[in-house]
Amino acid sequence: MCITNHKDGRESRLVRAPRKDENSSLLKPSILFPLIALFATGDAASGLIDPSLPQFLSVVAVSSLAVGSALNSFVFPQFNQ
């Protein structure tokens, strides 16, 4: 599919929009790198306060990601039916 500039005759190809049914992934660079930066700064800051706190925060972050992905994959699609 193209769009045409009728004044000078140029044609530009149009890019398809992404499908709405695609799942968002945490492995996309636009999501992954900010998450890594957020966890790294949080671990560094909490390590200054209490040395055992970064491990606890990492466990909480991983478990909340697991619960969120389980909800998005299994529970919320059942509500749509």
MARFIMAR-967370 format. One record per residue: residue number from 1; residue in one letter; x negated, y, z negated of N, C-alpha, C, O in turn. Coordinates in Angstrom, 1 decimal. Atoms other than C-alpha are relative to their C-alpha. Example, Ala and Ser with C-alpha at 12.3 -4.5 7.8 and 13.67 -1.06 7.14 Angstrom:
TORDO/1/A/-0.9/-1.2/0.0/-12.3/-4.5/-7.8/-0.9/1.2/0.0/-1.9/1.2/-0.7
TORDO/2/S/0.9/-1.1/0.0/-13.7/-1.1/-7.1/0.8/1.1/-0.8/0.3/2.2/-0.9
END
This chain:
TORDO/1/M/-0.8/-1.2/0.0/0.0/0.0/0.0/-0.9/1.2/0.0/-1.9/1.3/-0.7
TORDO/2/C/0.8/-1.2/-0.1/-1.3/3.4/0.9/0.8/1.3/-0.2/2.0/1.2/0.0
TORDO/3/I/-0.6/-1.3/0.0/-0.5/7.1/0.4/-0.7/0.8/1.0/-2.0/0.8/1.1
TORDO/4/T/0.6/-0.8/-1.1/-1.1/9.5/3.3/0.2/1.4/-0.3/1.2/1.9/-0.7
TORDO/5/N/0.0/-1.4/0.1/-2.1/13.1/3.2/0.3/0.5/1.5/-0.5/0.3/2.3
TORDO/6/H/-0.4/-0.3/-1.3/-0.2/14.4/6.2/-0.6/1.3/0.6/-0.6/1.5/1.8
TORDO/7/K/0.7/-1.2/-0.5/-2.2/17.7/6.5/-1.3/-0.4/0.7/-1.5/0.1/1.8
TORDO/8/D/1.3/0.3/-0.7/-5.5/16.0/7.3/-0.1/-1.5/0.4/-1.1/-1.9/0.9
TORDO/9/G/-0.1/1.4/-0.5/-4.4/12.4/8.0/-0.8/-1.0/-0.9/-0.9/-2.2/-0.4
TORDO/10/R/0.7/0.9/0.9/-6.4/10.8/5.1/1.0/-1.0/-0.6/2.1/-0.6/-1.0
TORDO/11/E/-0.8/1.1/0.7/-5.0/7.5/3.7/-0.8/-0.4/-1.3/-2.0/-0.7/-1.2
TORDO/12/S/0.6/0.5/1.2/-5.7/6.5/0.1/0.7/-1.3/-0.5/1.9/-1.3/-0.5
TORDO/13/R/-0.7/1.2/0.4/-5.1/3.0/-1.1/0.4/0.1/-1.5/-0.3/0.8/-2.3
TORDO/14/L/-0.5/0.0/1.3/-3.0/2.6/-4.2/-0.4/-1.2/-0.8/-0.4/-2.3/-0.2
TORDO/15/V/0.3/1.1/0.9/-4.0/0.4/-7.1/1.3/-0.5/-0.7/2.1/0.3/-1.1
TORDO/16/R/-1.2/0.5/0.6/-1.4/-1.9/-8.5/-0.1/0.2/-1.5/-1.1/0.2/-2.1
TORDO/17/A/-0.1/-0.2/1.4/-0.2/-1.2/-12.0/-0.2/-1.4/-0.7/0.2/-2.4/-0.1
TORDO/18/P/0.2/1.3/0.7/-1.1/-4.0/-14.6/1.4/-0.5/-0.3/2.4/0.3/-0.6
TORDO/19/R/-1.3/0.7/0.3/1.7/-6.5/-15.3/0.4/0.3/-1.4/-0.5/0.4/-2.3
TORDO/20/K/-0.5/-0.2/1.3/3.8/-5.8/-18.3/-0.1/-1.2/-0.9/-0.2/-1.1/-2.2
TORDO/21/D/0.0/1.2/0.8/3.7/-9.4/-19.5/-1.4/-0.4/-0.4/-1.6/-1.5/-1.0
TORDO/22/E/1.4/0.3/0.4/-0.1/-9.4/-19.9/-0.2/0.3/-1.5/0.3/1.3/-2.0
TORDO/23/N/0.3/-0.2/1.4/-1.2/-9.8/-23.5/-1.2/0.9/-0.1/-2.2/0.8/0.6
TORDO/24/S/1.2/-0.8/0.3/-3.6/-7.3/-24.9/-0.9/-0.9/-0.7/-0.6/-1.7/-1.6
TORDO/25/S/1.0/0.9/0.6/-6.8/-8.9/-25.9/-1.0/0.8/-0.8/-1.3/2.0/-0.4
TORDO/26/L/1.0/-0.7/0.8/-9.3/-8.0/-28.6/-1.3/0.0/0.7/-2.3/0.6/0.2
TORDO/27/L/1.2/0.2/-0.6/-12.0/-9.0/-26.2/-0.2/1.1/1.1/-1.3/1.2/1.7
TORDO/28/K/0.2/-1.1/-0.9/-11.5/-5.9/-24.0/-1.0/1.0/-0.6/-0.9/1.3/-1.8
TORDO/29/P/1.0/-0.9/0.5/-14.4/-3.5/-24.3/0.6/1.2/-0.7/0.0/1.7/-1.6
TORDO/30/S/-0.5/-1.2/0.6/-12.2/-0.6/-25.0/0.6/-0.2/-1.4/0.8/0.8/-2.1
TORDO/31/I/-0.4/0.3/1.3/-10.9/-2.3/-28.1/-1.1/-0.6/-0.9/-1.2/-0.4/-2.1
TORDO/32/L/1.0/0.7/0.7/-13.8/-4.5/-29.1/-1.1/0.9/-0.6/-1.4/0.8/-1.8
TORDO/33/F/1.1/-0.9/0.5/-16.6/-1.8/-29.4/0.5/0.9/-1.1/-0.3/1.0/-2.1
TORDO/34/P/-0.4/-0.8/1.1/-14.6/0.6/-31.6/0.3/-0.9/-1.3/0.0/-0.4/-2.4
TORDO/35/L/-0.2/0.9/1.2/-13.6/-2.4/-33.9/-1.3/-0.3/-0.6/-1.5/-0.3/-1.8
TORDO/36/I/1.3/0.3/0.5/-17.2/-3.4/-34.2/-0.6/1.2/-0.7/-1.2/1.0/-1.8
TORDO/37/A/0.6/-1.2/0.7/-18.3/0.2/-35.0/0.8/0.3/-1.3/0.1/0.6/-2.3
TORDO/38/L/-0.7/-0.2/1.2/-15.5/0.5/-37.5/-0.4/-1.0/-1.1/-0.6/-0.5/-2.3
TORDO/39/F/0.4/1.0/1.0/-16.4/-2.7/-39.3/-1.4/0.2/-0.5/-1.7/0.1/-1.7
TORDO/40/A/1.4/-0.2/0.4/-20.1/-1.9/-39.3/-0.1/1.2/-0.9/-0.8/1.2/-1.9
TORDO/41/T/0.0/-1.2/0.9/-19.6/1.6/-40.8/0.7/-0.3/-1.3/0.2/0.2/-2.4
TORDO/42/G/-0.7/0.4/1.2/-17.1/0.2/-43.3/-0.9/-0.9/-0.9/-0.9/-0.7/-2.1
TORDO/43/D/0.9/0.8/0.8/-19.6/-2.5/-44.4/-1.1/0.7/-0.6/-1.5/0.5/-1.7
TORDO/44/A/1.1/-0.8/0.5/-22.4/-0.1/-44.7/0.4/0.9/-1.2/-0.3/1.0/-2.2
TORDO/45/A/-0.5/-0.9/1.1/-20.4/2.4/-46.8/0.4/-0.8/-1.2/0.1/-0.3/-2.3
TORDO/46/S/-0.4/0.7/1.1/-18.9/-0.2/-49.0/-1.2/-0.7/-0.7/-1.2/-1.0/-1.9
TORDO/47/G/1.2/0.6/0.6/-22.4/-1.8/-49.5/-0.7/0.9/-1.0/-1.3/0.5/-1.9
TORDO/48/L/0.6/-1.0/1.0/-23.5/1.4/-51.2/0.7/0.0/-1.3/0.2/0.3/-2.3
TORDO/49/I/-0.9/-0.1/1.2/-20.6/1.3/-53.6/-0.2/-1.3/-0.8/-0.5/-1.2/-2.0
TORDO/50/D/0.1/1.3/0.7/-20.7/-2.4/-54.5/-0.5/-1.1/1.0/0.1/-1.3/2.0
TORDO/51/P/0.6/0.9/-1.0/-22.9/-5.0/-52.8/0.8/-1.2/0.3/0.6/-1.8/1.4
TORDO/52/S/-0.8/1.2/-0.4/-20.3/-7.8/-52.9/1.2/0.4/0.8/2.0/-0.4/1.3
TORDO/53/L/-1.2/-0.5/-0.7/-17.6/-5.6/-51.3/0.0/-0.3/1.5/1.1/-0.6/2.0
TORDO/54/P/-0.1/0.3/-1.5/-18.6/-6.0/-47.6/0.4/-1.4/0.3/1.2/-1.5/1.3
TORDO/55/Q/-0.5/1.3/-0.3/-18.1/-9.7/-47.7/1.5/-0.2/-0.2/2.2/-0.8/0.6
TORDO/56/F/-1.4/0.0/0.2/-14.7/-9.3/-49.2/0.8/0.7/1.1/1.8/0.2/1.5
TORDO/57/L/-0.7/-0.7/-1.1/-13.7/-6.7/-46.6/-0.1/-0.7/1.3/0.9/-0.7/2.0
TORDO/58/S/0.1/0.8/-1.2/-14.9/-8.9/-43.8/1.0/-1.1/0.0/1.7/-1.4/1.0
TORDO/59/V/-0.9/1.1/0.1/-12.8/-11.8/-45.1/1.5/0.6/0.2/2.3/-0.1/0.9
TORDO/60/V/-1.4/-0.6/-0.1/-9.7/-9.5/-45.4/0.2/0.4/1.4/1.3/0.2/1.9
TORDO/61/A/-0.2/-0.4/-1.4/-10.3/-8.1/-41.9/0.3/-1.2/0.9/1.2/-1.1/1.8
TORDO/62/V/-0.2/1.2/-0.8/-10.6/-11.5/-40.3/1.3/-0.7/-0.2/2.0/-1.1/0.7
TORDO/63/S/-1.3/0.6/0.3/-7.6/-12.9/-42.1/1.2/0.9/0.5/2.2/0.3/1.0
TORDO/64/S/-1.1/-0.8/-0.5/-5.4/-9.9/-41.2/0.0/0.0/1.6/1.1/0.0/2.1
TORDO/65/L/0.0/0.1/-1.5/-6.5/-10.2/-37.5/0.7/-1.4/0.4/1.4/-1.4/1.3
TORDO/66/A/-0.6/1.3/-0.3/-5.5/-13.9/-37.6/1.5/0.0/-0.2/2.2/-0.5/0.6
TORDO/67/V/-1.5/-0.1/0.2/-2.1/-13.2/-39.1/0.6/0.9/1.0/1.7/0.5/1.5
TORDO/68/G/-0.6/-0.8/-1.1/-1.5/-10.4/-36.6/0.1/-0.7/1.3/1.1/-0.6/2.0
TORDO/69/S/0.0/0.8/-1.3/-2.4/-12.6/-33.6/1.0/-1.1/-0.1/1.7/-1.4/0.9
TORDO/70/A/-1.0/1.1/0.1/-0.2/-15.4/-35.0/1.4/0.6/0.1/2.3/0.0/0.8
TORDO/71/L/-1.3/-0.6/-0.1/2.7/-13.0/-35.4/0.3/0.4/1.5/1.4/0.2/2.0
TORDO/72/N/-0.2/-0.4/-1.4/2.2/-11.6/-31.8/0.2/-1.2/0.9/1.0/-1.1/1.9
TORDO/73/S/-0.1/1.2/-0.9/1.9/-15.1/-30.3/1.2/-0.9/-0.3/1.8/-1.4/0.7
TORDO/74/F/-1.0/1.0/0.3/4.5/-17.1/-32.1/1.3/0.6/-0.6/2.4/0.1/-0.2
TORDO/75/V/-1.2/-0.5/0.7/6.9/-15.1/-34.3/0.8/1.0/0.8/2.0/0.9/1.1
TORDO/76/F/-0.7/-1.0/-0.7/7.7/-12.0/-32.3/0.6/-0.4/1.3/1.7/0.0/1.7
TORDO/77/P/-0.7/0.5/-1.2/8.4/-13.9/-29.0/1.3/-0.7/-0.3/2.2/-0.7/0.5
TORDO/78/Q/-1.2/0.7/0.3/11.0/-15.9/-30.8/1.2/1.0/-0.3/2.3/0.7/-0.1
TORDO/79/F/-1.0/-1.1/0.2/12.8/-12.6/-31.8/0.6/0.5/1.4/1.8/0.9/1.4
TORDO/80/N/-0.4/-0.5/-1.3/13.1/-11.7/-28.1/1.0/-0.9/0.7/1.7/-0.6/1.6
TORDO/81/Q/-0.9/1.0/-0.7/15.0/-14.9/-27.2/1.4/0.1/-0.5/2.3/-0.7/0.0
END
